[in-house]
Amino acid sequence: IDEIEALSSIYGEDWCVVDEDEKIYCIKINDCLDQPKWTLCLQVILPPGYPAAEPPIYQLNAPWLRGQDYTELANSLEEIYIQNLGESILYLWVEKIREVLIEKAQSSGPEPDIKKTREEVDEDNGDDFVLDCQPIHEDPVKMLNYITSGSQEVDEELPPIHHGNPITDRRSTFQAHLAPVVTPRQVKRVLEKLYENKKIASATHNIYAYRVYCEDKQTFLQDCEDDGETAAGGRLLHLMQILNVHNVLVVVSRWYGGILLGPDRFKHINNCARNVLVE
């Protein structure tokens, strides 16, 4: 608790609580320049045995972080953990990541190509980080048409759709919808069915994420859509990864009521999704 309070005061708006009960946190880290070029989000889950017996479970999120860069940074973090067994290490991790970003900014390497969209513009810039799931700048159903066009046309059965209980806060309403899916084409069919509902189609955002387990390859086919709410799709997908759910599509509709909610909107999106998954 002391460590969390200290980190919250040190990093201010760059520190974000994703889920207090599950001890899931995000820290936005940049290269310290007036106009940062290199930014990364460290997402951590603190297990019950942390720090005495268990390391944090972490994910490094940045569109440019791939391959060798990812491996080297992950190795550095694990080395810090081994050198400081039983101690609080989040501050050391954050500063190590910042050191790497500063080195990148000072080198002659090209600037990362990061594109962001944001429909709800508010003062909560510290919460505006990019996760590894990039927003799709097209109609979600059209994009899935493109994704599935290469596969053989099959008249996939429309799965049953379950609608969760809505959450309302300051005139904004959030409602989650869930359907079991085993192919991207089923995802497309469910989305088309949902958008036939005029109320859902008129929502300010329809954020979704899905995870399908491919038995033959023993891998996950997964994707997400922000629908104008930057980083919301990535957070929703990450929640599904943490809960280890698969063969499911979750859509969260948000009707904006005219009052900015700041980071509370992400809490409501995740709570809606969690509730409908539990149901």
Secondary structure as GFF3:
##gff-version 3
##sequence-region A 1 279
A	DSSP	alpha_helix	2	11	.	.	.	ID=ss1
A	DSSP	three_ten_helix	12	14	.	.	.	ID=ss2
A	DSSP	beta_strand	15	19	.	.	.	ID=ss3
A	DSSP	beta_strand	24	30	.	.	.	ID=ss4
A	DSSP	beta_strand	39	45	.	.	.	ID=ss5
A	DSSP	beta_strand	57	61	.	.	.	ID=ss6
A	DSSP	alpha_helix	67	83	.	.	.	ID=ss7
A	DSSP	alpha_helix	90	106	.	.	.	ID=ss8
A	DSSP	three_ten_helix	125	127	.	.	.	ID=ss9
A	DSSP	alpha_helix	140	148	.	.	.	ID=ss10
A	DSSP	beta_strand	162	163	.	.	.	ID=ss11
A	DSSP	beta_strand	167	169	.	.	.	ID=ss12
A	DSSP	beta_strand	172	180	.	.	.	ID=ss13
A	DSSP	alpha_helix	184	195	.	.	.	ID=ss14
A	DSSP	alpha_helix	198	201	.	.	.	ID=ss15
A	DSSP	beta_strand	205	214	.	.	.	ID=ss16
A	DSSP	beta_strand	219	225	.	.	.	ID=ss17
A	DSSP	alpha_helix	232	242	.	.	.	ID=ss18
A	DSSP	beta_strand	248	255	.	.	.	ID=ss19
A	DSSP	alpha_helix	264	278	.	.	.	ID=ss20
###
